[in-house]
Amino acid sequence: MRGELAEDDLRLLAALCEGLLRSGGVGEPVSTREVADRLGLSRKAAENRLARLRTRLSSLGVDGLQGTSLGIPEDDQPADSPASGSAANYVAHLGRLAYANGWVLDEDLRLLG
């Protein structure tokens, strides 16, 4: 899967997983707001980029990033969910998948400047 990711995708995942990469996997991925701050983006821009990456990875066969596959009923999702009708916590799940599967590596931290 790593070969399918563009440099911008890797930069986004490096920001999302920076804490995990620096701690050897201890902790959790950061929030969308923290990704936005780290990359100098608005929160909305970060949400949009993460959503596009999510959709692309799902279309490539990555399970667990869309809707009910995360096991969260739509009624339990925050109204301001960037996921537009699917599970709001996909961002943390995406970060855990990226780290656990080696889609983002320590060397990608260089992309953060």
Backbone hydrogen bonds, N-H to C=O, Kabsch-Sander energy under -0.5 kcal/mol:
donor,donor_aa,acceptor,acceptor_aa,energy
4,E,1,M,-2.0
5,L,2,R,-1.6
10,L,6,A,-2.3
11,R,7,E,-2.4
12,L,8,D,-2.2
13,L,9,D,-2.7
14,A,10,L,-2.5
15,A,11,R,-2.1
16,L,12,L,-2.1
17,C,13,L,-2.6
18,E,14,A,-0.6
18,E,15,A,-0.6
21,L,17,C,-2.9
22,R,18,E,-2.6
23,S,19,G,-1.4
24,G,20,L,-0.6
24,G,21,L,-0.6
25,G,20,L,-2.9
30,V,16,L,-2.0
35,V,31,S,-2.1
36,A,32,T,-2.6
37,D,33,R,-2.6
38,R,34,E,-2.4
39,L,35,V,-2.1
40,G,36,A,-0.9
40,G,37,D,-0.6
41,L,36,A,-2.8
46,A,42,S,-2.2
47,E,43,R,-2.8
48,N,44,K,-2.6
49,R,45,A,-2.4
50,L,46,A,-2.6
51,A,47,E,-2.5
52,R,48,N,-2.4
53,L,49,R,-2.2
54,R,50,L,-2.6
55,T,51,A,-2.4
56,R,52,R,-2.4
57,L,53,L,-2.8
58,S,54,R,-2.4
59,S,55,T,-2.2
60,L,56,R,-1.2
61,G,58,S,-1.5
62,V,57,L,-2.4
63,D,61,G,-0.6
69,S,66,Q,-1.9
70,L,67,G,-1.7
71,G,68,T,-1.7
76,D,73,P,-1.8
77,Q,74,E,-1.5
81,S,78,P,-1.5
84,S,81,S,-1.1
90,Y,87,A,-1.3
91,V,88,A,-0.7
93,H,89,N,-1.8
94,L,90,Y,-3.2
95,G,91,V,-2.3
96,R,92,A,-2.5
97,L,93,H,-2.6
98,A,94,L,-2.9
99,Y,95,G,-2.3
100,A,96,R,-2.8
101,N,97,L,-2.4
102,G,99,Y,-1.1
103,W,98,A,-2.0
104,V,98,A,-1.3
108,D,105,L,-2.1
109,L,106,D,-1.9
110,R,107,E,-1.1
111,L,108,D,-1.7
112,L,109,L,-1.8
113,G,110,R,-1.3
